[in-house]
């Protein structure tokens, strides 16, 4: 999901809406910090919190309507801060963050450039409801982990958050690639060349 | 005669075309990853919904899309650049 810039400034947010989102999410962040491996259950709780969802939706619309480029830069700054905190603790989360950004960037681009195409891709939510629900859990769990990481106080807490971040980003990537393929209506071509050994594969790929 | 892979590779034309446009350093990395997949040393993750038979695996700045649902066969469909602005 696209994280609105003012939302991610956990402290000192300016608008009333941002303040309300921050206040509302606080209790979920506390739960994640208590046990990062429980983040998916916390995300489910958050998804069932109607007021929180309404606030999130409003915040996302506000952030897209306003200067999306500014929001996006703030978002990247936020992720930079997250990565730095992990790096200082000797934990590499760069691959996970790359996937999260790639996903959010794809989503933002789709929304801004071709809304009808995006809506078409989101037929996924109608046709694959079980997987769609899981996608929401994964997305919100990642959001909770990212915000929680900034509030983590011990290396152990941060390590546990980092492990969950890597695992869930990997799962998010499966959805991302699926959406990308749906967007371009990807179809298998059906013309193949076989290879049974490294030499044959090398030849097929034109490496020789 | 060189050692055979555990699984046969089938490489789709689209994969070959994409592969040819990649720099040699990444070509080597992708080639190594393909060998690992063909020797059953690593596993990617399944895609979802309409593409649930396909899998993806990351290789540096690229991503291989393939399937291994047929016994003793790995089908390579495409290799694509990852599009992350965050590096």
Interface residues (C-beta under 8 A of the other chain):
Chain A: X76 X79 X95 X97 X98 X99 X100 X101 X102 X105 X106 X124 X127 X128 X131 X135 X170 X171 X173 X174 X175 X177 X178 X181 X182 X186 X188 X189 X190 X191 X192 X193 X194 X195 X196 X197 X198 X199 X200 X201 X202 X204 X205 X206 X207
Chain B: X1 X2 X3 X4 X5 X8 X9 X10 X11 X12 X13 X14 X16 X19 X20 X27 X31 X34 X35 X38 X45 X46 X47 X48 X49 X50 X51 X54 X56 X58 X63 X65 X75 X77 X82 X83 X84 X85 X86 X87
